[in-house]
């Protein structure tokens, strides 16, 4: 695993996306904690950062699948989908890093 710089901390309740080593990653701040998951909905390939973040749940902008950004698990959708890939976030001062 390698530690990769993502950027500065983001405000609570906000999310960003970064492309790192060929991976599209969503980073969200939930109640002061930063979480990182795959930014791609595995139902039809939508980019989740274009959806809405409500607490710890992000809603896919295409078909409204709801994902928990703290653990990558599907919360709500008519069919079962595999979990999103989850990345460990490290905070050093005001800088964010993820383990890839």
C-alpha positions as a Markdown table, in Angstrom:
| # | Residue | x | y | z |
|---|---|---|---|---|
| 1 | Unk | 0.0 | 0.0 | 0.0 |
| 2 | Unk | 1.1 | 3.5 | -0.7 |
| 3 | Unk | 0.0 | 6.7 | 1.0 |
| 4 | Unk | -1.3 | 9.3 | -1.6 |
| 5 | Unk | -2.0 | 13.0 | -1.0 |
| 6 | Unk | -5.6 | 13.9 | -1.7 |
| 7 | Unk | -5.8 | 17.6 | -0.6 |
| 8 | Unk | -6.7 | 19.8 | 2.3 |
| 9 | Unk | -9.5 | 18.9 | 4.7 |
| 10 | Unk | -13.0 | 19.6 | 3.4 |
| 11 | Unk | -15.9 | 21.3 | 5.3 |
| 12 | Unk | -18.3 | 19.2 | 7.3 |
| 13 | Unk | -21.2 | 17.9 | 5.1 |
| 14 | Unk | -19.3 | 18.4 | 1.8 |
| 15 | Unk | -17.7 | 16.0 | -0.6 |
| 16 | Unk | -15.1 | 16.1 | -3.3 |
| 17 | Unk | -13.7 | 13.7 | -5.9 |
| 18 | Unk | -10.2 | 12.9 | -7.0 |
| 19 | Unk | -8.7 | 10.7 | -9.6 |
| 20 | Unk | -5.7 | 8.9 | -8.1 |
| 21 | Unk | -3.7 | 6.2 | -9.8 |
| 22 | Unk | -6.5 | 5.5 | -12.2 |
| 23 | Unk | -9.1 | 5.3 | -9.5 |
| 24 | Unk | -12.0 | 7.8 | -9.1 |
| 25 | Unk | -12.4 | 8.4 | -5.4 |
| 26 | Unk | -15.1 | 10.3 | -3.4 |
| 27 | Unk | -14.0 | 11.9 | -0.1 |
| 28 | Unk | -16.7 | 13.2 | 2.3 |
| 29 | Unk | -16.6 | 14.9 | 5.6 |
| 30 | Unk | -19.3 | 13.4 | 7.9 |
| 31 | Unk | -19.5 | 15.0 | 11.4 |
| 32 | Unk | -15.8 | 16.1 | 11.2 |
| 33 | Unk | -14.5 | 12.7 | 10.1 |
| 34 | Unk | -13.2 | 12.2 | 6.5 |
| 35 | Unk | -14.2 | 9.0 | 4.6 |
| 36 | Unk | -13.2 | 7.8 | 1.1 |
| 37 | Unk | -15.0 | 5.4 | -1.2 |
| 38 | Unk | -15.2 | 4.6 | -4.9 |
| 39 | Unk | -16.8 | 7.5 | -6.7 |
| 40 | Unk | -18.4 | 5.2 | -9.2 |
| 41 | Unk | -21.9 | 3.7 | -8.5 |
| 42 | Unk | -21.5 | 0.0 | -9.4 |
| 43 | Unk | -25.1 | -0.2 | -10.8 |
| 44 | Unk | -24.6 | 1.8 | -14.0 |
| 45 | Unk | -21.4 | 3.8 | -13.6 |
| 46 | Unk | -22.6 | 7.2 | -12.4 |
| 47 | Unk | -20.2 | 9.5 | -10.6 |
| 48 | Unk | -21.5 | 9.7 | -7.0 |
| 49 | Unk | -20.0 | 13.2 | -6.3 |
| 50 | Unk | -22.7 | 14.5 | -8.7 |
| 51 | Unk | -25.4 | 13.3 | -6.4 |
| 52 | Unk | -26.5 | 14.6 | -3.0 |
| 53 | Unk | -24.7 | 14.0 | 0.4 |
| 54 | Unk | -27.2 | 13.9 | 3.3 |
| 55 | Unk | -25.4 | 13.1 | 6.6 |
| 56 | Unk | -23.4 | 9.9 | 5.8 |
| 57 | Unk | -25.5 | 8.9 | 2.8 |
| 58 | Unk | -24.8 | 9.8 | -0.8 |
| 59 | Unk | -27.5 | 9.4 | -3.4 |
| 60 | Unk | -26.6 | 8.4 | -6.9 |
| 61 | Unk | -27.6 | 11.1 | -9.4 |
| 62 | Unk | -28.8 | 8.5 | -12.0 |
| 63 | Unk | -31.0 | 5.9 | -10.4 |
| 64 | Unk | -31.1 | 7.0 | -6.8 |
| 65 | Unk | -29.2 | 4.2 | -5.1 |
| 66 | Unk | -28.2 | 5.3 | -1.6 |
| 67 | Unk | -24.7 | 4.5 | -0.3 |
| 68 | Unk | -23.2 | 4.9 | 3.2 |
| 69 | Unk | -19.9 | 6.8 | 2.7 |
| 70 | Unk | -18.5 | 5.7 | 6.1 |
| 71 | Unk | -18.4 | 2.0 | 5.1 |
| 72 | Unk | -19.3 | 1.7 | 1.4 |
| 73 | Unk | -22.5 | -0.3 | 2.0 |
| 74 | Unk | -25.6 | 0.0 | 0.0 |
| 75 | Unk | -28.4 | 1.5 | 2.1 |
| 76 | Unk | -31.3 | 1.6 | -0.4 |
| 77 | Unk | -32.0 | 0.3 | -3.9 |
| 78 | Unk | -34.5 | -2.2 | -5.4 |
| 79 | Unk | -31.7 | -4.7 | -6.3 |
| 80 | Unk | -28.7 | -5.8 | -4.3 |
| 81 | Unk | -25.4 | -4.3 | -5.3 |
| 82 | Unk | -21.9 | -5.0 | -4.1 |
| 83 | Unk | -20.3 | -2.6 | -1.6 |
| 84 | Unk | -18.2 | 0.3 | -2.8 |
| 85 | Unk | -14.5 | 0.1 | -2.4 |
| 86 | Unk | -13.4 | 1.8 | 0.8 |
| 87 | Unk | -10.1 | 3.6 | 1.4 |
| 88 | Unk | -8.5 | 4.5 | 4.7 |
| 89 | Unk | -8.1 | 8.2 | 5.2 |
| 90 | Unk | -5.2 | 9.7 | 7.2 |
| 91 | Unk | -5.2 | 13.2 | 8.4 |
| 92 | Unk | -1.9 | 15.0 | 9.0 |
| 93 | Unk | -2.6 | 18.6 | 10.1 |
| 94 | Unk | -5.0 | 19.9 | 7.5 |
| 95 | Unk | -3.9 | 17.5 | 4.8 |
| 96 | Unk | -5.7 | 14.3 | 3.7 |
| 97 | Unk | -4.0 | 11.1 | 2.5 |
| 98 | Unk | -5.5 | 7.8 | 1.5 |
| 99 | Unk | -3.9 | 4.4 | 1.5 |
| 100 | Unk | -4.0 | 2.7 | -2.0 |
